């Protein structure tokens, strides 16, 4: 992505927004841009998607008439300018004049005046517009279906969930214990980074200011990996010991696979992903960690074990199940606008399919750890409760910890709690 003449960050942000909103993609990279321009483009796209519902409401009241569908790029330029004025603290001249001039660079000179007029009007009427939106759901910047689901599932916590979703997540790393941890922390600090260890997750460290992983000292050498503390909990919750046969059933991009191999010397570990392309990312991460020779990687559908299972039971199964990812919206705000109730139903069906297919592969007395990065009860507590009720040989193994909250069969972290992503874990033991 060039971002237009001169690598203009606002034009690059338009391309990123089009990829998400028109083509259903995730926020990608800005190929062809480097340094500050690249960072600015991503910053603008993330900001607009984080606050899209509220920005769109403002735009509808400030435009004299709706823009045509073929001019949705101009509409998004308006949203970029509104985001900069309302949430980003950008100097008004840059937010208004430079954003409006981008319309000319899109060969729509007629729209320069439109963008300029809308943004200047927002400046004049900001106080009254903020007062008007304060009594409306649009201020939460979540689609109505998702807001309704959060209110139903978490009647006392949904405002905190929404607030957590709308805050930018910090950069958390996983420290590789196969390297000297103190030396790794010294490397980070020597490069001008502030480090903060997590209160309850032993291998997690927050670094500020955030920067791309490839630019972090020690990353290329495998000393650190980017991983939220909530995801790092899986390794201890699985209760693995050396000698166990372990299945990581939905392994990509390989964070939990790598963590298991960092912590244990003698695992018989199989890692699956049904996407060969995503499995390449697992391989890439394990090569960087120097652990690629200690795992069996298979491109296969975990729900169809007849195609890949050797018939030997597993002592431990990690099912990091495909889900709506509603617990990581603070990292991926596009999730709010890409998900739908139909996709929730599809995720539920896939989770049930995986649970039913993998349970027979578990040895008697073995543990299946069910995990999602979702906050929807249908994917979490209700999914596990239904499964346990239908399986006389399944029981939930209580999870205690100084994190999250018990839900009955599992434990839930809500977005932003103890600076973690939203995550759910349930530990199921096979009794016969």
Residue, then its C-alpha position, 0 to 999 in steps of 0.5 A: x500500500x503506497x498511501x497515495x502520493x508522498x505516502x500520505x498517512x491519511x490516504x493510507x488510513x482510508x485504504x486500511x478502512x476500506x479493507x475492513x469495512x468494504x472487504x471484511x478484512x482485518x487491519x493489515x500492514x501499510x506496505x510501501x510506507x515506513x516509519x512515522x507515516x506507517x505508524x500514523x496511518x495505523x493509528x488513524x485507522x485504529x482510532x476511527x474503528x475504535x470510535x466508529x459508531x459515535x463518529x458516524x453519528x456525529x457525521x450524520x448530523x453535520x453533513x447537509x445531506x448523506x454522501x453517495x455510496x461511491x463517495x464513502x471515501x469522503x465520508x471516511x475522511x470526515x470520520x478521520x478528521x472528527x476522530x482527530x478533533x474529538x479524541x486525538x488532540x490533533x491541532x485543528x489546522x492539521x485535522x481540518x485543512x490537511x484532512x480536507x485536502x486529501x479529498x483533492x488527492x482522491x481526485x474529488x476537489x468538490x469534496x474539499x469544501x464539504x470536509x472542511x465545512x463539516x469539521x469546522x462546524x464540529x469545532x463550533x458545535x462540539x459541546x452541544x453534540x457531546x451533550x446530545x450523544x451522551x444520552x444515546x447508545x452511539x456514545x459507546x461505539x458498539x454495534x447494537x446487537x453486541x451492546x445488547x448481548x453484553x448487557x444481557x450477559x454482564x448486567x453489572x459489568x457491561x459499562x466497564x467492558x465497553x470502556x475496556x474495549x474502547x481503550x488501547x491495549x498495552x504491549x505485553x511480552x512473554x519472557x522466555x525462561x530458557x534465557x536469563x530473564x534478568x538479562x532480557x529485562x536489562x536489554x529492554x531497559x537499555x534500549x529505553x523501554x520501561x518494563x513492568x512485571x505482571x502482578x499474577x502472570x509470572x512470565x508477563x512483562x509490559x513495555x512502554x512505549x510500544x513498538x513493533x515486535x521486530x524492533x524489540x531487543x531480544x525478539x529475533x533471538x527468541x528471548x521474548x514473544x508478544x503475548x497478552x498475560x491472559x493467554x499466558x495463563x494456559x500453560x499453567x492451567x493445563x497442569x502439564x508435566x514432562x512426559x505427557x502427550x499433549x495436543x494443541x488443537x487450534x495452535x496458530x499463531x503458536x503462542x501457547x505452543x511456544x510457551x509450553x515448549x519453553x517451560x517443559x523439556x520432554x513433551x510429546x507435543x502435537x500442534x494442529x491448525x486446519x490452515x496450512x498458511x497459518x501453520x507456517x506462522x507457527x513454524x516461523x515463531x518456533x524457529x525464532x524460539x529455537x524450538x521447531x524440532x520438538x513438536x509435531x506440526x500438522x495441517x489438519x482439522x482437529x474436529x476430524x481426528x480420523x484423518x490425523x490421530x494415531x490412536x494413542x490417547x492424549x494426557x492433555x488437550x488444549x482447545x483454544x477454540x475458534x470464537x468471536x474474539x470479543x475479548x480482544x476488541x481493545x487490540x482489534x477494534x475492527x472486530x466490533x464491525x466485522x462480527x454478527x449474530x450469525x457469526x456467533x451461531x457459527x462459532x458456537x457450532x464449531x466449538x461444539x463440533x471440536x469438543x465432541x470430536x476431541x473428547x474421545x482422544x483424551x486419556x482417562x484422568x486427562x485434562x482438556x483445557x477449553x479456552x476462548x478470547x470471548x466475553x459472550x456467555x454462550x461461547x463460554x460458561x453455557x457452552x461448557x455447561x451443556x457439554x458437561x451435562x451431556x457427558x457423564x465422564x466429564x467433570x469441571x476441575x475448579x480453577x482458582x486464581x488471583x485473576x478473573x471471576x468464577x462462572x460456575x464451570x470456568x473462570x472469566x477475565x473481562x477486558x482490561x481487568x488487571x490489564x489483561x484481554x478478555x479470556x475464558x478458561x474451563x478445565x475439564x477432567x475425564x473421569x472414566 
